[in-house]
Amino acid sequence: MRLGILFGGRSGEHEISLLSAASVIRALNRDKFEPVTIGITKEGEWLLYDGPVENIEDGSWEESARAALEKDPETYGLTILGTGGKSLKDRIDFALPVLHGPYGEDGTIQGLFEMIDIPYGGSGVTGSALAMDKALAKEVFARNDLPQLPWMAVLEEEFAEVPDVILDWAEERLKWPIFVKPANMGSSVGITKAYDRTALKESMRIAFEYDRKVVLEQGADVRELETGILGNYDPDASVAGEIIPAADFYDYKAKYQSGDASRLCIPAELTEEEREEIRELALAAYEALDCAGFARVDIFKEKETGKLYINEINTIPGFTRYSMFPLLWGAAGIPYPEQIERIVTLGYERYHAKNRRKTNI
């Protein structure tokens, strides 16, 4: 099977995508898959690449791909739409987007695959878009009576118009500290923690650099738990793991630049009852957002009360050597190569189920 692995992309998580893709490529069972690696530059250009995996990790793949295209345009030429020898549809059998954040995890590329009829791994357009937008996801969680910490969403235009009113609302509705997050971003990019009004205003300025909508969420003294999900209509959850961050919270630096300072405890120290409660909450959140294929669900457990709160769902979780998703399923007895195979199988299952539906009257 020609497995199209898409990496890079236009989001602020471009570099993390490179690391994830390299890990996936190394883990592939070459008896079953022929990788077709397609890099997307920060400017949005798509390039075929067949060089060393190490060049993907260090970012030098782009120069190599351009040189190959210039030397042999017939072999390395790629058109996204249409049919023919150079088209995406004719070059790959299945698409595995290893693209984190906007333009890869938010339903946009999933819509492209739907339009040109390429089966792909992961959630569809709706599930991807809902999970990517933290504010919309929280609205859906609330409609499904899933527990969350107090929160509010703010648009950049609103804040520019009446900043003091917004800050007043935040102080009235939420307790300090307050986390400020871009609504459509992952890998903790743009997330800060504010302890007072002045810091909150600056935190919102930072978050608006990444998105026109930000989420303000009340902080709490919690354990950060994560569980992996695999499945479409009858999904299953992995063991739960716990993150003990190197920093004040599990920010971008703690995730990817702290070496061994941040600790991942797999499985987390929990009672059987707690594990089952986390499993049920994770699956309920996954199904509420109409997710499919695979995802990672992040859950808070308040230290004092033991209460659980849904944090968010990541529909294309990281696959780097620091990433929880492959480690969680590895601890559940499913090795990395088999995880990829299951994601492909689930993608085909969803593709065939959809193609059985009537498309016209």
Disulfide bonds with the S-S distance in Angstrom:
none
